[in-house]
Amino acid sequence: MIISLLWFVFSLPIVTAGASTTAAYYVFTKRAANRDGYLWRDFWTSYKSNLWMSVRVFALFFAVSLLLVMNIMNIGLIENDTLRTIIFPAQFIIAIELLFMNFYIYPLLSRFEMKFFQLLRASFMMANRHLLTTVTVTLLFAGLAYLTYTYVIVILIFPGLFIFLTSFFFLKIFKKYRPELVPEELPDDFKPFNTENISEERAQVLLDKQEELTAMEATAKAQAEAIETAETLRRQREEQEQ
């Protein structure tokens, strides 16, 4: 309820809705990872830290969405039947991909430090690579939207509840995805950084992200060692049988 209230208040200029969503995901994914923190401080820190990038993302998605709606509404203006048959479903495919990316891009922004186009690429890749989670999140969103349509009061908890529930899905994916990258393959954005010339709030967010990355790399290393040990034992058994 508190997160929903914060989300509504800080989304009032509309264009900052992305920043509010990012901040809410920062709060909930941190708690989903069993890491302590302060709700308001974490929300405000992430909001300020990711404001500019979130606004850019929101503006891009809003502009593309508006263009798609206009294209679909005016599809009848295309006189060529063949061309209209091709363009009409293409608009829906792009709209669906945009919706899927929108689900992933703010959780990614809340947990990782990326450049603009890296963020777009990562959200597109994850949305299509983890289709089961993507469909589940989409159905969850549709279900909550239906409840809100049926019972208007639900809108008061919609943002917080949706972000809270999906935080567990996204955190699970992030933990699976990160170990696939060994340290030398990590993009520059994920490597250690210098916090001397940035604000204290920004430094805290970056340090949190780096701490999570380090923990994930440690998990990946432990998994690799376990696999290597199992393989060694298997070879030893085969040698003994021979």
Long-range contacts (C-beta under 8 A, 24 or more apart in sequence): 1-156, 1-157, 1-160, 2-39, 2-160, 3-27, 3-28, 3-39, 3-43, 3-159, 3-160, 3-163, 3-164, 4-156, 4-157, 4-158, 4-159, 4-160, 4-161, 6-40, 6-43, 7-159, 7-160, 7-163, 8-159, 10-47, 15-55, 15-58, 15-59, 15-62, 16-51, 16-54, 16-55, 16-58, 17-58, 18-54, 18-55, 18-57, 18-58, 18-61, 18-106, 19-47, 19-50, 19-51, 19-54, 19-55, 19-58, 20-47, 20-159, 21-54, 21-106, 21-159, 21-163, 22-46, 22-47, 22-50, 22-54, 22-106, 22-109, 22-110, 23-47, 23-50, 23-110, 24-159, 24-160, 24-163, 25-106, 25-107, 25-109, 25-110, 25-111, 25-163, 25-167, 25-170, 26-50, 26-110, 26-111, 26-205, 28-163, 28-164, 28-167, 29-107, 29-110, 29-111, 29-167, 29-170, 29-171, 29-174, 30-208, 31-167, 32-167, 32-168, 32-171, 33-171, 33-212, 35-208, 44-201, 45-201, 45-204, 45-205, 46-110, 46-205, 48-201, 48-202, 49-201, 49-202, 49-205, 50-109, 50-110, 50-205, 53-109, 53-116, 53-119, 54-106, 54-109, 56-116, 57-105, 57-106, 57-109, 57-116, 57-119, 57-120, 61-98, 61-101, 61-102, 61-105, 64-94, 64-98, 65-95, 65-98, 68-94, 68-95, 68-98, 97-124, 97-127, 97-128, 99-138, 100-127, 100-128, 100-134, 100-138, 101-127, 103-127, 103-134, 103-137, 103-138, 103-141, 103-166, 104-134, 104-170, 107-166, 107-167, 107-170, 107-174, 111-174, 111-209, 111-212, 112-174, 112-189, 112-190, 112-209, 112-213, 113-189, 113-190, 113-193, 113-206, 113-209, 114-187, 114-189, 115-189, 118-187, 118-189, 126-173, 126-177, 130-173, 133-169, 133-170, 133-172, 133-173, 136-169, 137-166, 137-169, 140-165, 140-166, 174-216, 175-216, 175-219, 178-213, 178-216, 178-217, 178-220, 179-216, 179-217, 179-219, 179-220, 179-223, 180-220, 182-220, 183-217
